Amino acid sequence: MSADKKNNEEDKSNLSSKAQEDIELINKALSGDQSAYEKLLKKYKYSLYATVLRIVKTKDVAEDIVLETFAKAFLKLSEYSPKFAFSTWLFKIGVNKSIDYLRNKKNMPTSSIDEYLNQDSESTFSAQIASQEKDPIQELLNEEKITFINFVVEKLSPRYKRVIEMYYYKDMSCEEIANEINSTVNNVKAELFRARKVLYNIIVSMKRDQ
């Protein structure tokens, strides 16, 4: 038995049976088993949401942070150490993201989203958030990590998932989407704004870790 494997076995022996079950799921996920990711998400989604909500106080924001937390955890899953329970590691990511949100909120400009929605031009989200010419979400959809982005899109709330699929996968304009779902253009833009912000934050983490 190699030294690394022996150390991993010793690390696991100090964990509860629940934590050891998580490690089994993690190993399966790293081997390409997509259902293992689903099981980990379902196992901790609601308890993580409750923790995040206590910090940020806003349901929509808490939902977004939970998705970002799982995305980051899954992207960095190979770096997880069994010295700690997966739940401890996961919740630490979620709490840190919640604290970052509160810090950024304090420094946010006073201009409201209404000002963004009332603009005539439909500039890309990257121009609003990152001052880039290209839309990073569209770029990533054209790259090899499209499978992971599709996984994340599937976990968006139904209203976010719907507009993302229409806008990116069906290449529909905001006006066309509004007509399709019997909504207003401004409502569509608002849902796109929030959905793309979640995806953008996940993409930033992906790019940073490359």
VOPAGU-2260 file (C-alpha; in pm, 1 decimal, decimal comma):
REM VOPAGU-2260
SITE   aa  ch    i         X         Y         Z
SITE  MET   A    0       0,0       0,0       0,0
SITE  SER   A    1     139,9     342,7     -96,8
SITE  ALA   A    2     202,1     609,3     167,6
SITE  ASP   A    3     -61,8     841,8      17,2
SITE  LYS   A    4    -324,6     568,8      10,3
SITE  LYS   A    5    -240,1     466,3     364,5
SITE  ASN   A    6    -273,8     828,2     483,8
SITE  ASN   A    7    -610,2     859,7     308,2
SITE  GLU   A    8    -732,9     544,1     478,9
SITE  GLU   A    9    -620,7     679,5     816,2
SITE  ASP   A   10    -792,2    1011,8     744,0
SITE  LYS   A   11   -1116,9     832,2     658,1
SITE  SER   A   12   -1106,6     622,5     973,0
SITE  ASN   A   13   -1143,2     937,1    1183,6
SITE  LEU   A   14   -1466,2    1038,1    1008,9
SITE  SER   A   15   -1825,5     943,0    1084,1
SITE  SER   A   16   -2003,8     686,0     871,3
SITE  LYS   A   17   -2196,3     970,9     704,0
SITE  ALA   A   18   -1872,3    1146,4     611,4
SITE  GLN   A   19   -1725,2     822,5     479,9
SITE  GLU   A   20   -2033,1     775,5     261,4
SITE  ASP   A   21   -1964,1    1120,9     119,5
SITE  ILE   A   22   -1608,4    1020,7      34,1
SITE  GLU   A   23   -1742,2     721,6    -156,8
SITE  LEU   A   24   -1969,1     954,7    -354,0
SITE  ILE   A   25   -1679,1    1193,7    -416,4
SITE  ASN   A   26   -1463,9     912,5    -553,0
SITE  LYS   A   27   -1746,7     806,6    -783,1
SITE  ALA   A   28   -1797,9    1164,9    -898,8
SITE  LEU   A   29   -1427,5    1204,3    -975,2
SITE  SER   A   30   -1451,1     883,8   -1176,1
SITE  GLY   A   31   -1719,7    1038,4   -1393,8
SITE  ASP   A   32   -2037,8     922,5   -1221,2
SITE  GLN   A   33   -2279,3    1214,9   -1269,5
SITE  SER   A   34   -2536,2    1062,8   -1033,7
SITE  ALA   A   35   -2284,5    1099,5    -749,2
SITE  TYR   A   36   -2285,8    1477,2    -797,1
SITE  GLU   A   37   -2664,5    1472,6    -783,7
SITE  LYS   A   38   -2664,0    1273,5    -460,1
SITE  LEU   A   39   -2418,3    1510,9    -293,0
SITE  LEU   A   40   -2624,0    1810,2    -402,0
SITE  LYS   A   41   -2952,3    1664,2    -278,1
SITE  LYS   A   42   -2792,6    1559,3      50,0
SITE  TYR   A   43   -2678,8    1908,7     150,3
SITE  LYS   A   44   -2877,7    2153,6     -60,6
SITE  TYR   A   45   -3143,1    2243,8     196,8
SITE  SER   A   46   -2916,7    2260,1     501,6
SITE  LEU   A   47   -2666,9    2473,8     309,7
SITE  TYR   A   48   -2949,0    2700,4     191,6
SITE  ALA   A   49   -3067,6    2748,3     550,8
SITE  THR   A   50   -2716,0    2842,2     661,4
SITE  VAL   A   51   -2662,2    3086,9     376,2
SITE  LEU   A   52   -3006,1    3242,1     422,9
SITE  ARG   A   53   -2928,7    3320,1     785,6
SITE  ILE   A   54   -2632,3    3524,1     665,6
SITE  VAL   A   55   -2762,5    3704,9     354,9
SITE  LYS   A   56   -3129,8    3732,0     466,7
SITE  THR   A   57   -3262,6    3720,9     107,9
SITE  LYS   A   58   -3409,8    3404,0     -44,9
SITE  ASP   A   59   -3313,9    3470,3    -408,8
SITE  VAL   A   60   -2958,9    3561,7    -312,3
SITE  ALA   A   61   -2930,1    3253,5     -91,0
SITE  GLU   A   62   -3044,4    3030,0    -378,4
SITE  ASP   A   63   -2783,0    3183,5    -608,1
SITE  ILE   A   64   -2503,5    3143,4    -353,2
SITE  VAL   A   65   -2596,4    2779,4    -288,8
SITE  LEU   A   66   -2564,9    2704,4    -660,2
SITE  GLU   A   67   -2234,1    2890,6    -682,1
SITE  THR   A   68   -2109,7    2701,8    -375,1
SITE  PHE   A   69   -2185,3    2360,1    -519,0
SITE  ALA   A   70   -2036,5    2460,4    -853,6
SITE  LYS   A   71   -1711,0    2568,8    -690,0
SITE  ALA   A   72   -1700,6    2259,1    -468,6
SITE  PHE   A   73   -1754,6    2027,8    -764,7
SITE  LEU   A   74   -1492,0    2208,9    -971,9
SITE  LYS   A   75   -1237,5    2172,1    -690,8
SITE  LEU   A   76   -1349,4    1828,2    -578,6
SITE  SER   A   77   -1010,4    1674,3    -655,8
SITE  GLU   A   78    -858,1    1908,7    -395,8
SITE  TYR   A   79   -1087,8    1792,4    -116,3
SITE  SER   A   80    -901,9    1629,4     173,5
SITE  PRO   A   81   -1070,9    1354,5     378,2
SITE  LYS   A   82    -908,1    1501,4     688,9
SITE  PHE   A   83   -1229,3    1702,8     714,2
SITE  ALA   A   84   -1592,1    1607,7     653,3
SITE  PHE   A   85   -1716,1    1707,4     308,2
SITE  SER   A   86   -2002,7    1896,9     469,9
SITE  THR   A   87   -1756,2    2108,6     670,9
SITE  TRP   A   88   -1558,5    2188,8     355,7
SITE  LEU   A   89   -1872,8    2264,1     155,7
SITE  PHE   A   90   -2029,3    2487,6     420,7
SITE  LYS   A   91   -1704,6    2680,9     458,4
SITE  ILE   A   92   -1720,7    2766,1      87,9
SITE  GLY   A   93   -2084,6    2872,9     124,0
SITE  VAL   A   94   -2020,4    3089,0     429,8
SITE  ASN   A   95   -1722,2    3256,1     262,2
SITE  LYS   A   96   -1929,9    3331,0     -46,9
SITE  SER   A   97   -2205,8    3474,3     171,9
SITE  ILE   A   98   -1958,7    3701,0     351,9
SITE  ASP   A   99   -1812,5    3810,5      17,3
SITE  TYR   A  100   -2162,6    3897,6    -100,0
SITE  LEU   A  101   -2225,1    4117,0     205,1
SITE  ARG   A  102   -1889,9    4290,0     160,1
SITE  ASN   A  103   -1956,7    4355,6    -208,2
SITE  LYS   A  104   -2308,1    4473,8    -128,6
SITE  LYS   A  105   -2166,7    4748,5      95,3
SITE  ASN   A  106   -1946,0    4869,0    -187,8
SITE  MET   A  107   -2209,4    4849,4    -459,1
SITE  PRO   A  108   -2304,4    5173,7    -635,4
SITE  THR   A  109   -2641,9    5318,6    -550,4
SITE  SER   A  110   -2770,5    5285,3    -906,9
SITE  SER   A  111   -3049,9    5029,3    -922,4
SITE  ILE   A  112   -3115,6    4746,2   -1161,9
SITE  ASP   A  113   -3398,4    4957,0   -1304,8
SITE  GLU   A  114   -3138,1    5184,0   -1462,0
SITE  TYR   A  115   -2985,5    4883,1   -1632,3
SITE  LEU   A  116   -3322,7    4755,5   -1749,2
SITE  ASN   A  117   -3424,2    5091,0   -1891,3
SITE  GLN   A  118   -3122,9    5110,4   -2119,2
SITE  ASP   A  119   -3215,8    5082,8   -2485,3
SITE  SER   A  120   -2913,7    4879,4   -2584,7
SITE  GLU   A  121   -2897,9    4510,5   -2498,4
SITE  SER   A  122   -2526,2    4510,0   -2423,7
SITE  THR   A  123   -2385,2    4179,5   -2310,7
SITE  PHE   A  124   -2375,2    4089,3   -1947,1
SITE  SER   A  125   -1995,4    4087,1   -1954,0
SITE  ALA   A  126   -2000,6    4455,3   -2049,3
SITE  GLN   A  127   -2211,7    4526,4   -1743,2
SITE  ILE   A  128   -2013,9    4311,6   -1499,9
SITE  ALA   A  129   -1662,5    4265,0   -1636,0
SITE  SER   A  130   -1622,6    4537,0   -1899,8
SITE  GLN   A  131   -1536,6    4277,4   -2162,9
SITE  GLU   A  132   -1648,6    4277,6   -2523,5
SITE  LYS   A  133   -1728,7    3907,4   -2540,9
SITE  ASP   A  134   -1993,8    3730,0   -2338,5
SITE  PRO   A  135   -1801,3    3482,1   -2116,9
SITE  ILE   A  136   -2100,5    3251,0   -2088,9
SITE  GLN   A  137   -2129,4    3216,9   -2465,6
SITE  GLU   A  138   -1754,9    3164,5   -2487,1
SITE  LEU   A  139   -1769,5    2882,4   -2235,9
SITE  LEU   A  140   -2061,3    2720,0   -2414,2
SITE  ASN   A  141   -1831,3    2699,1   -2715,0
SITE  GLU   A  142   -1552,6    2536,2   -2514,5
SITE  GLU   A  143   -1494,4    2188,7   -2375,8
SITE  LYS   A  144   -1656,3    2265,8   -2038,8
SITE  ILE   A  145   -2003,3    2290,9   -2192,6
SITE  THR   A  146   -2104,9    1971,7   -2005,4
SITE  PHE   A  147   -2040,5    2133,2   -1667,9
SITE  ILE   A  148   -2221,0    2455,7   -1765,0
SITE  ASN   A  149   -2518,6    2250,3   -1880,2
SITE  PHE   A  150   -2514,2    2076,4   -1540,1
SITE  VAL   A  151   -2521,9    2415,8   -1365,6
SITE  VAL   A  152   -2797,3    2550,4   -1592,6
SITE  GLU   A  153   -3010,0    2248,4   -1500,2
SITE  LYS   A  154   -2981,6    2352,4   -1133,3
SITE  LEU   A  155   -3097,2    2710,7   -1189,6
SITE  SER   A  156   -3442,6    2801,7   -1064,9
SITE  PRO   A  157   -3704,1    2726,4   -1334,5
SITE  ARG   A  158   -3753,1    3090,4   -1436,6
SITE  TYR   A  159   -3376,4    3146,7   -1474,6
SITE  LYS   A  160   -3321,8    2819,7   -1656,9
SITE  ARG   A  161   -3601,8    2899,8   -1901,7
SITE  VAL   A  162   -3465,0    3236,0   -2015,1
SITE  ILE   A  163   -3103,4    3112,4   -2030,1
SITE  GLU   A  164   -3202,1    2823,3   -2255,9
SITE  MET   A  165   -3405,2    3051,1   -2481,2
SITE  TYR   A  166   -3140,2    3322,6   -2498,5
SITE  TYR   A  167   -2830,2    3105,4   -2543,5
SITE  TYR   A  168   -2948,9    2772,8   -2680,6
SITE  LYS   A  169   -3233,1    2895,5   -2903,2
SITE  ASP   A  170   -3073,1    3233,8   -2982,8
SITE  MET   A  171   -3394,1    3423,5   -2904,6
SITE  SER   A  172   -3402,6    3797,6   -2836,2
SITE  CYS   A  173   -3550,2    3942,5   -2517,3
SITE  GLU   A  174   -3857,2    4052,5   -2715,7
SITE  GLU   A  175   -3906,4    3702,7   -2856,5
SITE  ILE   A  176   -3867,3    3546,7   -2512,9
SITE  ALA   A  177   -4117,8    3792,0   -2363,1
SITE  ASN   A  178   -4372,7    3700,2   -2629,6
SITE  GLU   A  179   -4308,0    3328,4   -2583,2
SITE  ILE   A  180   -4359,5    3328,6   -2205,7
SITE  ASN   A  181   -4623,5    3603,2   -2199,5
SITE  SER   A  182   -4407,9    3843,2   -2000,6
SITE  THR   A  183   -4254,6    4187,1   -2044,3
SITE  VAL   A  184   -3915,9    4264,0   -2195,1
SITE  ASN   A  185   -3802,6    4422,9   -1868,9
SITE  ASN   A  186   -3897,2    4112,1   -1670,2
SITE  VAL   A  187   -3703,1    3896,6   -1914,4
SITE  LYS   A  188   -3400,9    4125,3   -1884,3
SITE  ALA   A  189   -3421,8    4112,4   -1505,2
SITE  GLU   A  190   -3430,4    3731,9   -1502,2
SITE  LEU   A  191   -3144,7    3715,5   -1753,7
SITE  PHE   A  192   -2944,4    3959,0   -1545,7
SITE  ARG   A  193   -2970,0    3751,0   -1228,3
SITE  ALA   A  194   -2922,4    3416,2   -1405,5
SITE  ARG   A  195   -2616,8    3536,7   -1593,9
SITE  LYS   A  196   -2470,8    3684,9   -1278,0
SITE  VAL   A  197   -2483,2    3341,6   -1113,7
SITE  LEU   A  198   -2325,9    3176,5   -1418,0
SITE  TYR   A  199   -2067,7    3452,3   -1450,9
SITE  ASN   A  200   -1952,7    3406,0   -1090,3
SITE  ILE   A  201   -1915,4    3033,9   -1152,1
SITE  ILE   A  202   -1719,6    3096,6   -1471,8
SITE  VAL   A  203   -1485,1    3335,5   -1291,3
SITE  SER   A  204   -1407,7    3057,1   -1044,5
SITE  MET   A  205   -1346,4    2815,4   -1332,7
SITE  LYS   A  206   -1110,6    3053,4   -1512,2
SITE  ARG   A  207    -926,0    3138,6   -1190,4
SITE  ASP   A  208    -856,0    2773,2   -1118,3
SITE  GLN   A  209    -728,5    2687,9   -1465,4
